């Protein structure tokens, strides 16, 4: 279990206990509401995981490091941004991978672009994000993050290049 | 049939890909299904506390409070609160969607909710600490400061892309989904 999971369980259970002490009925109502929206939203989310599972079969760490080598240049930047945008990876896998890439001679801008888009751009989430908010909202959030990633790549290239 | 495909794009694409993989090498299919199982387990682990939080938020925090703190005229205060809620969080971005939805339902301003989502996606504090430990302070901070500036800019101009009616539909949609 990752630290993240522990934090969020601690927070939720702690608040639920406080809530139950203050007002048990209200807490029960809250749990019921939470369960209801859980059941409503899961069918939206489950097909995504099948897709992510397939994606992770193709996009392995060794595949990624083959794309982002020192001499990969502009194409490497482009590939880093693309792979980062499409793939999803938990941060506790992603950052050690980034560190390893840098240590094994990966270029800073490429790795930065990959890591930033990996965190903030989620093409895999697009369908879900559209269902929750709207297509426009999903486009705005993802493009803003992609623009941010491109700026990061530029600045890192200037400073570390 | 066509309606089914349109509604379940991801499912259909995934099944097609799985069939193609089976023809290439059946071990790929096994790996893919194995990965899916791992992803699902991870997700099912993180999801119960999120929905518990959503339920509690729904019953304890009333509409007026959300409107005052994060609503249309909450200004800088609303953005700051969105930042702190996003930063002091944990979990994948997809877990933030339902939380963001409840905020919209309670009358939070769209730009604040968008800012919350963006901060959650890449500036969560537990992740920032981990990032610093892996990539070093200056590299990690350079990335994070640039992203924060871009996110603030995006949140500030985001509503310009919408008409008033479109902005109101967010709340209705959130109401239907929760």
Interface residues (C-beta under 8 A of the other chain):
Chain A: X1 X3 X4 X5 X7 X8 X9 X11 X12 X13 X15 X16 X19 X26 X27 X29 X30 X31 X32 X33 X34 X35 X36 X37 X38 X40 X41 X45 X46 X47 X48 X49 X50 X51 X52 X53 X54 X56 X57 X88 X90 X91 X92 X95 X96 X98 X99 X102 X108 X112 X115 X116 X119 X120 X122 X125 X127 X128 X129 X131 X132 X133 X134 X136 X137 X140 X141 X144 X145 X147 X148 X151 X152 X155 X156 X159 X160
Chain B: X8 X9 X10 X11 X13 X14 X17 X18 X21 X28 X31 X32 X33 X34 X35 X36 X37 X38 X39 X40 X42 X43 X45 X46 X47 X48 X49 X50 X51 X52 X53 X54 X55 X56 X57 X58 X59 X60 X89 X90 X91 X92 X93 X94 X97 X98 X100 X101 X104 X110 X114 X117 X118 X121 X122 X126 X127 X130 X131 X134 X135 X139 X142 X143 X146 X147 X150 X151 X153 X154 X158 X161 X162 X166 X169 X170 X173 X174 X177 X178
